[in-house]
Amino acid sequence: MESTKRILVYLRKENSLLQCAKFVQCITGQFCAHQNKAVVNCGLDQNRFIISDQQFSGSSSVQLQRPPFCPIKNLSLAQAASLPEQIQSRGVDVGVAILLQTANKKVLLTRRNKSLNIFPNVWVPPGGHMEPGEQLLEAGLRELWEETGLNLKNETPPWRILGLWESAFPPVLSRGLPTRHHIVTYVLVTSRESHQELQAKLHPDEREVSACTWLDPDMADRIVRTQEGEEDSGKNLTGFPASVQVTEVSGDSLYQKDVDVSIFLNTAPAEGEDVERVSTGTKYALKLWLETLQTGGTAPPLRKECV
């Protein structure tokens, strides 16, 4: 059940007053009108998730990005006005997704249950909404535990914000007008354990998760190179494994299964029903993760300007 108290996005630009973002307001476009990404400052303050073009107390400088087909970006004035009042008045929600990096440099993805209302059967990192009073890491680790059974809440693992992603559902206007608008905060958490050690502790909630897999950097790079809108992009698999091992969830039982690697290289179809794939936002997060590996675990310097 959706909480009546939600953490919402608030915006500040050029020393203006802090304002709650509107549902139909494209957040990325507020900071870089003609591009799909910008460098911003973000942080929590009194249950408000603030995004600003200026630094403020406790803020982090990060990249914010949206897909080129972002429904909010492409909404016409007439379409925006036609949205029901209960949707227009929602504001922009905040989500946290945990990119869990193991000691042997793999990350965990989960396949959302096909019965879920938002992004069913799509591969994403564990994550979800924030509750009032929670901090980013606290919310992310709670969602990780609820969805996968992995409890890192008492370990205080090393972590950092990778980036922000502007997400809407449905993900393209051809499938209907948006009913959800989120800023997803991707948080990189580093475990001291290998993926084999963590795999032994997996106990996914079947209501949320139908499968899990551990990606190595080579597979993550292959996924990142699949370009949305280009059906055959990145699917030259010469010299690459034909399958990916996943852990399927069936009630309280787990079993290993090899699935065709092409599933992880699917892109979001422009029309018709969605397909099993890695979400576009997850590809963005994987790209940022690979960059941290290339720089020895530190982020490349960010400049406070449009990029």
Order of alpha helices (4+ residues) and beta strands (2+ residues): beta-beta-alpha-beta-beta-beta-alpha-alpha-alpha-beta-beta-beta-beta-alpha-beta-beta-alpha-beta-alpha-beta-beta-beta-alpha
